[in-house]
Amino acid sequence: MEFQRKNNNSITGRLKGPLVKIIFIIIVLIGFIYALGSINFPAPNKKIEKIIPNENFKIVK
């Protein structure tokens, strides 16, 4: 059996690995955003109201 040495110094050979990783990450992010958008979160039904006293405000002239 003879060993073959792969000499692939072309641009496509050097970019193939990182390009596949980037495409995979983009596909995962798009899937995550789509899944997050399809979840139906309930609207808050409690009214939040905070009264701020007038002592905390300063008059600026």
mmCIF file of the N, C-alpha and C atoms, coordinates in Angstrom:
data_MODEL
# 
_entry.id   MODEL 
# 
loop_
_atom_site.group_PDB 
_atom_site.id 
_atom_site.type_symbol 
_atom_site.label_atom_id 
_atom_site.label_alt_id 
_atom_site.label_comp_id 
_atom_site.label_asym_id 
_atom_site.label_entity_id 
_atom_site.label_seq_id 
_atom_site.pdbx_PDB_ins_code 
_atom_site.Cartn_x 
_atom_site.Cartn_y 
_atom_site.Cartn_z 
_atom_site.occupancy 
_atom_site.B_iso_or_equiv 
_atom_site.pdbx_formal_charge 
_atom_site.auth_seq_id 
_atom_site.auth_comp_id 
_atom_site.auth_asym_id 
_atom_site.auth_atom_id 
_atom_site.pdbx_PDB_model_num 
ATOM 1   N N  . MET A 1 1  ? 0.842   -1.166 0.000  1.00 0.00 ? 1  MET A N  1 
ATOM 2   C CA . MET A 1 1  ? 0.000   0.000  0.000  1.00 0.00 ? 1  MET A CA 1 
ATOM 3   C C  . MET A 1 1  ? 0.890   1.232  0.000  1.00 0.00 ? 1  MET A C  1 
ATOM 4   N N  . GLU A 1 2  ? 0.574   2.159  -0.852 1.00 0.00 ? 2  GLU A N  1 
ATOM 5   C CA . GLU A 1 2  ? 1.338   3.390  -0.950 1.00 0.00 ? 2  GLU A CA 1 
ATOM 6   C C  . GLU A 1 2  ? 0.558   4.524  -0.307 1.00 0.00 ? 2  GLU A C  1 
ATOM 7   N N  . PHE A 1 3  ? 1.291   5.368  0.392  1.00 0.00 ? 3  PHE A N  1 
ATOM 8   C CA . PHE A 1 3  ? 0.676   6.538  0.994  1.00 0.00 ? 3  PHE A CA 1 
ATOM 9   C C  . PHE A 1 3  ? 0.663   7.665  -0.015 1.00 0.00 ? 3  PHE A C  1 
ATOM 10  N N  . GLN A 1 4  ? -0.468  8.346  -0.070 1.00 0.00 ? 4  GLN A N  1 
ATOM 11  C CA . GLN A 1 4  ? -0.583  9.479  -0.990 1.00 0.00 ? 4  GLN A CA 1 
ATOM 12  C C  . GLN A 1 4  ? -0.555  10.761 -0.175 1.00 0.00 ? 4  GLN A C  1 
ATOM 13  N N  . ARG A 1 5  ? 0.224   11.658 -0.651 1.00 0.00 ? 5  ARG A N  1 
ATOM 14  C CA . ARG A 1 5  ? 0.337   12.947 0.009  1.00 0.00 ? 5  ARG A CA 1 
ATOM 15  C C  . ARG A 1 5  ? -0.585  13.928 -0.708 1.00 0.00 ? 5  ARG A C  1 
ATOM 16  N N  . LYS A 1 6  ? -1.425  14.580 0.072  1.00 0.00 ? 6  LYS A N  1 
ATOM 17  C CA . LYS A 1 6  ? -2.368  15.520 -0.524 1.00 0.00 ? 6  LYS A CA 1 
ATOM 18  C C  . LYS A 1 6  ? -1.791  16.931 -0.431 1.00 0.00 ? 6  LYS A C  1 
ATOM 19  N N  . ASN A 1 7  ? -1.443  17.477 -1.550 1.00 0.00 ? 7  ASN A N  1 
ATOM 20  C CA . ASN A 1 7  ? -0.943  18.848 -1.621 1.00 0.00 ? 7  ASN A CA 1 
ATOM 21  C C  . ASN A 1 7  ? -2.039  19.726 -2.213 1.00 0.00 ? 7  ASN A C  1 
ATOM 22  N N  . ASN A 1 8  ? -2.841  20.268 -1.366 1.00 0.00 ? 8  ASN A N  1 
ATOM 23  C CA . ASN A 1 8  ? -3.931  21.126 -1.819 1.00 0.00 ? 8  ASN A CA 1 
ATOM 24  C C  . ASN A 1 8  ? -3.679  22.521 -1.263 1.00 0.00 ? 8  ASN A C  1 
ATOM 25  N N  . ASN A 1 9  ? -2.929  23.287 -1.970 1.00 0.00 ? 9  ASN A N  1 
ATOM 26  C CA . ASN A 1 9  ? -2.575  24.625 -1.524 1.00 0.00 ? 9  ASN A CA 1 
ATOM 27  C C  . ASN A 1 9  ? -3.404  25.703 -2.203 1.00 0.00 ? 9  ASN A C  1 
ATOM 28  N N  . SER A 1 10 ? -4.466  25.328 -2.860 1.00 0.00 ? 10 SER A N  1 
ATOM 29  C CA . SER A 1 10 ? -5.289  26.324 -3.543 1.00 0.00 ? 10 SER A CA 1 
ATOM 30  C C  . SER A 1 10 ? -6.142  27.083 -2.533 1.00 0.00 ? 10 SER A C  1 
ATOM 31  N N  . ILE A 1 11 ? -6.738  28.153 -2.975 1.00 0.00 ? 11 ILE A N  1 
ATOM 32  C CA . ILE A 1 11 ? -7.567  28.989 -2.099 1.00 0.00 ? 11 ILE A CA 1 
ATOM 33  C C  . ILE A 1 11 ? -8.781  28.215 -1.616 1.00 0.00 ? 11 ILE A C  1 
ATOM 34  N N  . THR A 1 12 ? -9.407  27.462 -2.498 1.00 0.00 ? 12 THR A N  1 
ATOM 35  C CA . THR A 1 12 ? -10.593 26.706 -2.089 1.00 0.00 ? 12 THR A CA 1 
ATOM 36  C C  . THR A 1 12 ? -10.229 25.614 -1.095 1.00 0.00 ? 12 THR A C  1 
ATOM 37  N N  . GLY A 1 13 ? -9.056  25.055 -1.210 1.00 0.00 ? 13 GLY A N  1 
ATOM 38  C CA . GLY A 1 13 ? -8.627  24.030 -0.274 1.00 0.00 ? 13 GLY A CA 1 
ATOM 39  C C  . GLY A 1 13 ? -8.393  24.579 1.112  1.00 0.00 ? 13 GLY A C  1 
ATOM 40  N N  . ARG A 1 14 ? -7.858  25.800 1.189  1.00 0.00 ? 14 ARG A N  1 
ATOM 41  C CA . ARG A 1 14 ? -7.590  26.413 2.492  1.00 0.00 ? 14 ARG A CA 1 
ATOM 42  C C  . ARG A 1 14 ? -8.857  26.969 3.132  1.00 0.00 ? 14 ARG A C  1 
ATOM 43  N N  . LEU A 1 15 ? -9.833  27.351 2.343  1.00 0.00 ? 15 LEU A N  1 
ATOM 44  C CA . LEU A 1 15 ? -11.047 27.967 2.888  1.00 0.00 ? 15 LEU A CA 1 
ATOM 45  C C  . LEU A 1 15 ? -12.177 26.977 3.117  1.00 0.00 ? 15 LEU A C  1 
ATOM 46  N N  . LYS A 1 16 ? -12.019 25.745 2.688  1.00 0.00 ? 16 LYS A N  1 
ATOM 47  C CA . LYS A 1 16 ? -13.112 24.783 2.771  1.00 0.00 ? 16 LYS A CA 1 
ATOM 48  C C  . LYS A 1 16 ? -13.522 24.517 4.220  1.00 0.00 ? 16 LYS A C  1 
ATOM 49  N N  . GLY A 1 17 ? -12.584 24.289 5.115  1.00 0.00 ? 17 GLY A N  1 
ATOM 50  C CA . GLY A 1 17 ? -12.897 23.999 6.518  1.00 0.00 ? 17 GLY A CA 1 
ATOM 51  C C  . GLY A 1 17 ? -13.565 25.161 7.227  1.00 0.00 ? 17 GLY A C  1 
ATOM 52  N N  . PRO A 1 18 ? -12.936 26.347 7.228  1.00 0.00 ? 18 PRO A N  1 
ATOM 53  C CA . PRO A 1 18 ? -13.567 27.486 7.899  1.00 0.00 ? 18 PRO A CA 1 
ATOM 54  C C  . PRO A 1 18 ? -14.898 27.889 7.272  1.00 0.00 ? 18 PRO A C  1 
ATOM 55  N N  . LEU A 1 19 ? -15.023 27.732 5.952  1.00 0.00 ? 19 LEU A N  1 
ATOM 56  C CA . LEU A 1 19 ? -16.267 28.100 5.282  1.00 0.00 ? 19 LEU A CA 1 
ATOM 57  C C  . LEU A 1 19 ? -17.408 27.189 5.722  1.00 0.00 ? 19 LEU A C  1 
ATOM 58  N N  . VAL A 1 20 ? -17.129 25.914 5.877  1.00 0.00 ? 20 VAL A N  1 
ATOM 59  C CA . VAL A 1 20 ? -18.154 24.973 6.343  1.00 0.00 ? 20 VAL A CA 1 
ATOM 60  C C  . VAL A 1 20 ? -18.559 25.313 7.772  1.00 0.00 ? 20 VAL A C  1 
ATOM 61  N N  . LYS A 1 21 ? -17.612 25.675 8.614  1.00 0.00 ? 21 LYS A N  1 
ATOM 62  C CA . LYS A 1 21 ? -17.919 26.038 10.000 1.00 0.00 ? 21 LYS A CA 1 
ATOM 63  C C  . LYS A 1 21 ? -18.777 27.300 10.064 1.00 0.00 ? 21 LYS A C  1 
ATOM 64  N N  . ILE A 1 22 ? -18.433 28.289 9.257  1.00 0.00 ? 22 ILE A N  1 
ATOM 65  C CA . ILE A 1 22 ? -19.201 29.537 9.247  1.00 0.00 ? 22 ILE A CA 1 
ATOM 66  C C  . ILE A 1 22 ? -20.622 29.293 8.756  1.00 0.00 ? 22 ILE A C  1 
ATOM 67  N N  . ILE A 1 23 ? -20.776 28.509 7.705  1.00 0.00 ? 23 ILE A N  1 
ATOM 68  C CA . ILE A 1 23 ? -22.112 28.195 7.191  1.00 0.00 ? 23 ILE A CA 1 
ATOM 69  C C  . ILE A 1 23 ? -22.918 27.431 8.236  1.00 0.00 ? 23 ILE A C  1 
ATOM 70  N N  . PHE A 1 24 ? -22.283 26.503 8.936  1.00 0.00 ? 24 PHE A N  1 
ATOM 71  C CA . PHE A 1 24 ? -22.979 25.742 9.981  1.00 0.00 ? 24 PHE A CA 1 
ATOM 72  C C  . PHE A 1 24 ? -23.430 26.665 11.105 1.00 0.00 ? 24 PHE A C  1 
ATOM 73  N N  . ILE A 1 25 ? -22.576 27.593 11.524 1.00 0.00 ? 25 ILE A N  1 
ATOM 74  C CA . ILE A 1 25 ? -22.940 28.534 12.596 1.00 0.00 ? 25 ILE A CA 1 
ATOM 75  C C  . ILE A 1 25 ? -24.096 29.429 12.145 1.00 0.00 ? 25 ILE A C  1 
ATOM 76  N N  . ILE A 1 26 ? -24.083 29.884 10.901 1.00 0.00 ? 26 ILE A N  1 
ATOM 77  C CA . ILE A 1 26 ? -25.166 30.731 10.391 1.00 0.00 ? 26 ILE A CA 1 
ATOM 78  C C  . ILE A 1 26 ? -26.478 29.958 10.361 1.00 0.00 ? 26 ILE A C  1 
ATOM 79  N N  . ILE A 1 27 ? -26.439 28.698 9.941  1.00 0.00 ? 27 ILE A N  1 
ATOM 80  C CA . ILE A 1 27 ? -27.656 27.877 9.902  1.00 0.00 ? 27 ILE A CA 1 
ATOM 81  C C  . ILE A 1 27 ? -28.202 27.664 11.311 1.00 0.00 ? 27 ILE A C  1 
ATOM 82  N N  . VAL A 1 28 ? -27.322 27.422 12.281 1.00 0.00 ? 28 VAL A N  1 
ATOM 83  C CA . VAL A 1 28 ? -27.766 27.233 13.660 1.00 0.00 ? 28 VAL A CA 1 
ATOM 84  C C  . VAL A 1 28 ? -28.378 28.516 14.204 1.00 0.00 ? 28 VAL A C  1 
ATOM 85  N N  . LEU A 1 29 ? -27.768 29.675 13.925 1.00 0.00 ? 29 LEU A N  1 
ATOM 86  C CA . LEU A 1 29 ? -28.320 30.945 14.402 1.00 0.00 ? 29 LEU A CA 1 
ATOM 87  C C  . LEU A 1 29 ? -29.677 31.246 13.779 1.00 0.00 ? 29 LEU A C  1 
ATOM 88  N N  . ILE A 1 30 ? -29.818 30.999 12.491 1.00 0.00 ? 30 ILE A N  1 
ATOM 89  C CA . ILE A 1 30 ? -31.111 31.228 11.830 1.00 0.00 ? 30 ILE A CA 1 
ATOM 90  C C  . ILE A 1 30 ? -32.174 30.302 12.418 1.00 0.00 ? 30 ILE A C  1 
ATOM 91  N N  . GLY A 1 31 ? -31.826 29.057 12.678 1.00 0.00 ? 31 GLY A N  1 
ATOM 92  C CA . GLY A 1 31 ? -32.765 28.123 13.294 1.00 0.00 ? 31 GLY A CA 1 
ATOM 93  C C  . GLY A 1 31 ? -33.154 28.559 14.696 1.00 0.00 ? 31 GLY A C  1 
ATOM 94  N N  . PHE A 1 32 ? -32.187 29.066 15.466 1.00 0.00 ? 32 PHE A N  1 
ATOM 95  C CA . PHE A 1 32 ? -32.474 29.537 16.824 1.00 0.00 ? 32 PHE A CA 1 
ATOM 96  C C  . PHE A 1 32 ? -33.395 30.751 16.791 1.00 0.00 ? 32 PHE A C  1 
ATOM 97  N N  . ILE A 1 33 ? -33.144 31.686 15.883 1.00 0.00 ? 33 ILE A N  1 
ATOM 98  C CA . ILE A 1 33 ? -33.994 32.879 15.773 1.00 0.00 ? 33 ILE A CA 1 
ATOM 99  C C  . ILE A 1 33 ? -35.402 32.487 15.331 1.00 0.00 ? 33 ILE A C  1 
ATOM 100 N N  . TYR A 1 34 ? -35.508 31.557 14.392 1.00 0.00 ? 34 TYR A N  1 
ATOM 101 C CA . TYR A 1 34 ? -36.825 31.099 13.941 1.00 0.00 ? 34 TYR A CA 1 
ATOM 102 C C  . TYR A 1 34 ? -37.579 30.409 15.078 1.00 0.00 ? 34 TYR A C  1 
ATOM 103 N N  . ALA A 1 35 ? -36.891 29.563 15.849 1.00 0.00 ? 35 ALA A N  1 
ATOM 104 C CA . ALA A 1 35 ? -37.543 28.869 16.963 1.00 0.00 ? 35 ALA A CA 1 
ATOM 105 C C  . ALA A 1 35 ? -37.977 29.858 18.039 1.00 0.00 ? 35 ALA A C  1 
ATOM 106 N N  . LEU A 1 36 ? -37.150 30.858 18.304 1.00 0.00 ? 36 LEU A N  1 
ATOM 107 C CA . LEU A 1 36 ? -37.490 31.859 19.312 1.00 0.00 ? 36 LEU A CA 1 
ATOM 108 C C  . LEU A 1 36 ? -38.678 32.702 18.857 1.00 0.00 ? 36 LEU A C  1 
ATOM 109 N N  . GLY A 1 37 ? -38.774 32.965 17.564 1.00 0.00 ? 37 GLY A N  1 
ATOM 110 C CA . GLY A 1 37 ? -39.887 33.753 17.043 1.00 0.00 ? 37 GLY A CA 1 
ATOM 111 C C  . GLY A 1 37 ? -41.187 32.978 16.999 1.00 0.00 ? 37 GLY A C  1 
ATOM 112 N N  . SER A 1 38 ? -41.107 31.665 16.941 1.00 0.00 ? 38 SER A N  1 
ATOM 113 C CA . SER A 1 38 ? -42.327 30.869 16.867 1.00 0.00 ? 38 SER A CA 1 
ATOM 114 C C  . SER A 1 38 ? -42.933 30.586 18.239 1.00 0.00 ? 38 SER A C  1 
ATOM 115 N N  . ILE A 1 39 ? -42.192 30.860 19.316 1.00 0.00 ? 39 ILE A N  1 
ATOM 116 C CA . ILE A 1 39 ? -42.735 30.668 20.661 1.00 0.00 ? 39 ILE A CA 1 
ATOM 117 C C  . ILE A 1 39 ? -43.712 31.799 20.945 1.00 0.00 ? 39 ILE A C  1 
ATOM 118 N N  . ASN A 1 40 ? -44.864 31.445 21.457 1.00 0.00 ? 40 ASN A N  1 
ATOM 119 C CA . ASN A 1 40 ? -45.895 32.437 21.729 1.00 0.00 ? 40 ASN A CA 1 
ATOM 120 C C  . ASN A 1 40 ? -45.833 32.800 23.214 1.00 0.00 ? 40 ASN A C  1 
ATOM 121 N N  . PHE A 1 41 ? -45.116 33.872 23.531 1.00 0.00 ? 41 PHE A N  1 
ATOM 122 C CA . PHE A 1 41 ? -44.994 34.317 24.909 1.00 0.00 ? 41 PHE A CA 1 
ATOM 123 C C  . PHE A 1 41 ? -46.274 35.046 25.326 1.00 0.00 ? 41 PHE A C  1 
ATOM 124 N N  . PRO A 1 42 ? -46.754 34.811 26.551 1.00 0.00 ? 42 PRO A N  1 
ATOM 125 C CA . PRO A 1 42 ? -47.967 35.513 26.995 1.00 0.00 ? 42 PRO A CA 1 
ATOM 126 C C  . PRO A 1 42 ? -47.662 36.971 27.310 1.00 0.00 ? 42 PRO A C  1 
ATOM 127 N N  . ALA A 1 43 ? -48.643 37.810 27.058 1.00 0.00 ? 43 ALA A N  1 
ATOM 128 C CA . ALA A 1 43 ? -48.497 39.227 27.366 1.00 0.00 ? 43 ALA A CA 1 
ATOM 129 C C  . ALA A 1 43 ? -48.659 39.428 28.868 1.00 0.00 ? 43 ALA A C  1 
ATOM 130 N N  . PRO A 1 44 ? -47.934 40.367 29.446 1.00 0.00 ? 44 PRO A N  1 
ATOM 131 C CA . PRO A 1 44 ? -48.096 40.612 30.880 1.00 0.00 ? 44 PRO A CA 1 
ATOM 132 C C  . PRO A 1 44 ? -49.477 41.189 31.172 1.00 0.00 ? 44 PRO A C  1 
ATOM 133 N N  . ASN A 1 45 ? -50.114 40.689 32.203 1.00 0.00 ? 45 ASN A N  1 
ATOM 134 C CA . ASN A 1 45 ? -51.453 41.160 32.533 1.00 0.00 ? 45 ASN A CA 1 
ATOM 135 C C  . ASN A 1 45 ? -51.479 41.997 33.802 1.00 0.00 ? 45 ASN A C  1 
ATOM 136 N N  . LYS A 1 46 ? -50.351 42.156 34.456 1.00 0.00 ? 46 LYS A N  1 
ATOM 137 C CA . LYS A 1 46 ? -50.294 42.963 35.667 1.00 0.00 ? 46 LYS A CA 1 
ATOM 138 C C  . LYS A 1 46 ? -49.769 44.347 35.305 1.00 0.00 ? 46 LYS A C  1 
ATOM 139 N N  . LYS A 1 47 ? -50.488 45.374 35.737 1.00 0.00 ? 47 LYS A N  1 
ATOM 140 C CA . LYS A 1 47 ? -50.069 46.733 35.444 1.00 0.00 ? 47 LYS A CA 1 
ATOM 141 C C  . LYS A 1 47 ? -49.018 47.144 36.473 1.00 0.00 ? 47 LYS A C  1 
ATOM 142 N N  . ILE A 1 48 ? -47.881 47.596 35.976 1.00 0.00 ? 48 ILE A N  1 
ATOM 143 C CA . ILE A 1 48 ? -46.782 48.005 36.844 1.00 0.00 ? 48 ILE A CA 1 
ATOM 144 C C  . ILE A 1 48 ? -46.776 49.521 36.902 1.00 0.00 ? 48 ILE A C  1 
ATOM 145 N N  . GLU A 1 49 ? -46.894 50.029 38.108 1.00 0.00 ? 49 GLU A N  1 
ATOM 146 C CA . GLU A 1 49 ? -46.920 51.471 38.277 1.00 0.00 ? 49 GLU A CA 1 
ATOM 147 C C  . GLU A 1 49 ? -46.109 51.825 39.509 1.00 0.00 ? 49 GLU A C  1 
ATOM 148 N N  . LYS A 1 50 ? -45.176 52.753 39.351 1.00 0.00 ? 50 LYS A N  1 
ATOM 149 C CA . LYS A 1 50 ? -44.347 53.173 40.465 1.00 0.00 ? 50 LYS A CA 1 
ATOM 150 C C  . LYS A 1 50 ? -44.490 54.676 40.614 1.00 0.00 ? 50 LYS A C  1 
ATOM 151 N N  . ILE A 1 51 ? -44.784 55.104 41.813 1.00 0.00 ? 51 ILE A N  1 
ATOM 152 C CA . ILE A 1 51 ? -44.952 56.529 42.089 1.00 0.00 ? 51 ILE A CA 1 
ATOM 153 C C  . ILE A 1 51 ? -43.619 57.080 42.576 1.00 0.00 ? 51 ILE A C  1 
ATOM 154 N N  . ILE A 1 52 ? -43.143 58.099 41.886 1.00 0.00 ? 52 ILE A N  1 
ATOM 155 C CA . ILE A 1 52 ? -41.872 58.727 42.240 1.00 0.00 ? 52 ILE A CA 1 
ATOM 156 C C  . ILE A 1 52 ? -42.199 60.030 42.954 1.00 0.00 ? 52 ILE A C  1 
ATOM 157 N N  . PRO A 1 53 ? -41.698 60.197 44.181 1.00 0.00 ? 53 PRO A N  1 
ATOM 158 C CA . PRO A 1 53 ? -41.997 61.452 44.899 1.00 0.00 ? 53 PRO A CA 1 
ATOM 159 C C  . PRO A 1 53 ? -41.286 62.638 44.262 1.00 0.00 ? 53 PRO A C  1 
ATOM 160 N N  . ASN A 1 54 ? -41.858 63.812 44.478 1.00 0.00 ? 54 ASN A N  1 
ATOM 161 C CA . ASN A 1 54 ? -41.314 65.047 43.893 1.00 0.00 ? 54 ASN A CA 1 
ATOM 162 C C  . ASN A 1 54 ? -39.972 65.428 44.516 1.00 0.00 ? 54 ASN A C  1 
ATOM 163 N N  . GLU A 1 55 ? -39.593 64.858 45.637 1.00 0.00 ? 55 GLU A N  1 
ATOM 164 C CA . GLU A 1 55 ? -38.350 65.203 46.299 1.00 0.00 ? 55 GLU A CA 1 
ATOM 165 C C  . GLU A 1 55 ? -37.133 64.790 45.463 1.00 0.00 ? 55 GLU A C  1 
ATOM 166 N N  . ASN A 1 56 ? -37.298 63.813 44.614 1.00 0.00 ? 56 ASN A N  1 
ATOM 167 C CA . ASN A 1 56 ? -36.171 63.306 43.823 1.00 0.00 ? 56 ASN A CA 1 
ATOM 168 C C  . ASN A 1 56 ? -35.889 64.152 42.597 1.00 0.00 ? 56 ASN A C  1 
ATOM 169 N N  . PHE A 1 57 ? -36.787 65.046 42.236 1.00 0.00 ? 57 PHE A N  1 
ATOM 170 C CA . PHE A 1 57 ? -36.592 65.853 41.043 1.00 0.00 ? 57 PHE A CA 1 
ATOM 171 C C  . PHE A 1 57 ? -35.892 67.169 41.407 1.00 0.00 ? 57 PHE A C  1 
ATOM 172 N N  . LYS A 1 58 ? -34.969 67.586 40.555 1.00 0.00 ? 58 LYS A N  1 
ATOM 173 C CA . LYS A 1 58 ? -34.290 68.864 40.754 1.00 0.00 ? 58 LYS A CA 1 
ATOM 174 C C  . LYS A 1 58 ? -34.749 69.808 39.634 1.00 0.00 ? 58 LYS A C  1 
ATOM 175 N N  . ILE A 1 59 ? -34.866 71.069 39.987 1.00 0.00 ? 59 ILE A N  1 
ATOM 176 C CA . ILE A 1 59 ? -35.263 72.060 39.009 1.00 0.00 ? 59 ILE A CA 1 
ATOM 177 C C  . ILE A 1 59 ? -34.007 72.621 38.357 1.00 0.00 ? 59 ILE A C  1 
ATOM 178 N N  . VAL A 1 60 ? -33.941 72.510 37.031 1.00 0.00 ? 60 VAL A N  1 
ATOM 179 C CA . VAL A 1 60 ? -32.799 72.995 36.280 1.00 0.00 ? 60 VAL A CA 1 
ATOM 180 C C  . VAL A 1 60 ? -33.234 74.230 35.508 1.00 0.00 ? 60 VAL A C  1 
ATOM 181 N N  . LYS A 1 61 ? -32.541 75.354 35.740 1.00 0.00 ? 61 LYS A N  1 
ATOM 182 C CA . LYS A 1 61 ? -32.891 76.598 35.037 1.00 0.00 ? 61 LYS A CA 1 
ATOM 183 C C  . LYS A 1 61 ? -31.792 77.008 34.117 1.00 0.00 ? 61 LYS A C  1 
# 
